[in-house]
Every structure is written in C-alpha cells, then in structure tokens.
Amino acid sequence: MRGIFDKIYIGSDHAAADAKMILADYLREKGVEVTVLGSKNGQDLIQFSDVAEEVALAVAGDEKEET
C-alpha cells in the first residue's frame, strides 16, 4: 500500500469512531502515516460537518507545505 498513500487523514463523528480507529490501525500496519480527527472514543458528540471541515483544513495545510 505504501506509495499510493504516504499520509492520510481520517475523521468521523461519534457514530463511526470505532470503525475509524480499526481502519487507522490497519493503515498504520501497512506503513501509512495516519492522522485521526474527530471523535476518538465514540463518547464525544461531534457533528460530522465539523469533522469534515477539520479534515479539509488539515489536508489543505499539508498541500501548502508541499508547494
């Protein structure tokens, strides 16, 4: 998997926090650098739209650093 994605951001609201953490662990095992955003434990009540904005800003910030 390395080479397709060197770094990935994943985020979710509280409803998908467990699935997101499983995915993050899997990707890390494959050598991908993963940044997890949004709810970490499923107990934090977070709106998905807020998480989407957080992910978008993180990606945009990385794109700025690369140029």
N, C-alpha and C positions, 0 to 999 in steps of 0.2 A: 504494500500500500504506500510505502514511502515514495515520494516523488510525485504522486498525484496530489496529495495534500501534505504539506510540511507542517502547516499550522491551521487549526480550525477553532472557531468559536461556536459553542452550542449554548442555547438558552431555552428555558421553559418556565412556565408558571408553576404553581404548586401542584397542579393536576398531573404533570408529567415529570416531576422531579426524579422519581425513582428510575424511570426509563432513561432519562438523560444521563444519570450517573452510571448506569450499566453501559450505555453507549460510550461515554467518556473513558471508562476503564478499558473497554475493548480497543478503542482507538489508541490509547496510550500503550497498550500491549503490542500494537502494531508499529510503534515508533512515531506516532503523530503527536505533536505538541498540541494539547487541548486546553482551552480556556473555557471554564464553565461559568455561565452567567445566569442570573435569575435565582429562583428558589433552590436552595441547596438541600433541603430536607423535607419538602412537602408540607411543612407547617407554616412557612412564610406565605401569607396570602398576597400574591403579586399578580397584577394584571398582565396578561400576555403582551398587550400593546407596549407596556413599559419595558418588558424584557426585549422585545423586538427592537425598540429604539436603542437600548443598551448594546445589543449585539451589533447593530448597524454602525453606531458611533465607534465601537471598538475596531471593527473592520476598516472603517474609513480612516481611523487614526493610524492603523498599520500601513495602509496604502500610501498615506502621506509620508511616512518614514522611509518607505522604499524608493520614493521618487526623488 
